[in-house]
Amino acid sequence: MARPLRIEFDGALYHVTSRGDRRENIFDDDDDRQYFLATLADVVKRCNWLCHAYCLMSNHYHLVVATPEGNLSHGMRHLNGVYTQASNRRHRRTGHVFQGRFKAILVDRDSYLLELARYVVLNPVRARMVEEAADWPWSSYGATAGEASCPPWLSTDWLLAQFGTGRDEAQRRYRAFVAEGVQRNLWSDLRQQIYLGDDSFVAKVQQNIRAQGDILNIPHVQRRNPALTLSELAAQFPDRNDVIVAAYSTGAYSYQEIARFFNIHPATIGRVVRQHMQQRKT
């Protein structure tokens, strides 16, 4: 599938992740984590970002950030670059700390910001590192839930406003909301590798991109109109293999996504697609 491009525009909201080189740890101790957060605070101020949530794991991190000035790549270069230099100096080593480019997913604020903020702070729970989100000190959960001091660079007002007008009541409801979300599969709604939103959101973003004249820089797969859902494709083709081929040909679905829909192994999807390609060659 095509390598996702950095789509940037004023007011965009992203889920950002960056992983350690060769999947190695990017944080060796709490001092590393403190320095990373200090660098993040500086980037938020420099770039006028809104950071709604974060979570520092062992070999990767998660951010939920809005960019009023459309400058995600600029800020991420500073964040990962400054941290890499400081980490190498401190631990007396050279080379990469992070594995290639960071990953950024465009998010529909109205439909997914709450779910995404919950997903991010629950990462240590899903990884079975802690029992509850409150037990992990290296995320935004404590500050948002009212269980830790809130740094000035963390934006909690929008999230809490979704739960009530009074801060105490909003924080109580936020804590309950997070506790209920451990099993939520957020990424089943991901489209074309880079959009977390419905068809209208994808179309709106693409229209915005065309208006800015950047459409030629976007991989072809991600310039297409939103693909039909797997259910819609299944209704069009009576044969399962035809549905598999049609779904994969859209470029919007991976082997894993199609396999989950049919409740079969991804290897079966690959075999069907390869057979179809071989038949076309003969």
Secondary structure, DSSP 8 states (H G I E B T S, - for coil): ---------TTEEEEEEEEBGGG--S-SSHHHHHHHHHHHHHHHHHHT-EEEEEEE-SSEEEEEEEETTS-HHHHHHHHHHHHHHHHHHHHT--S-SB-SS-EEEEE-HHHHHHHHHHHHHTHHHHTTS-SSGGG-SSBSHHHHHTSS---TTB--HHHHHTT-SSHHHHHHHHHHHHHT-TT--GGGGEETTTEES-HHHHHHHHHHHHHHT-GGGS-HHHHS-----HHHHHHH-SSHHHHHHHHHHTTS--HHHHHHHHTS-HHHHHHHHHHHHHHHH-
